[in-house]
Amino acid sequence: MDEVFEAEWKTVVARIEQQFGEDIDLQGILFLVGVQELGQGFRKFSKDEKLNVMHVAICTLLSNYGYYEFEGNDEEGWPHWKATDKLPSLKPGQQMRLMKEALIEYFKEEEA
């Protein structure tokens, strides 16, 4: 199981690095997903907006697990979610694993 997971994660990272350059980490991939989901194209973001872009990515990814429900976009086009279930208490390594799993699924869906 872990070998399959690691191979799938490496495939996602390689795909992103091929498109955007080498040495991208989990945070960078989350940012790119957030920009994609925001739908405003790549532009300069303020520090606060960067945090919001990351939030967009995390909510998008975790909505597939039922933790967030999309409510709609605000007048500036930013998507908003509401929490539906309390996230389980996870250790940092478990949190990273969950996000990687969600990203693997996200990119599988994008290919379909």
Summary of the structure (lengths in Angstrom):
residues: 112
radius of gyration: 14.3
end to end distance: 22.5
largest distance: 44.3
contacts: 267
relative contact order: 0.15
helix: 62%
strand: 10%
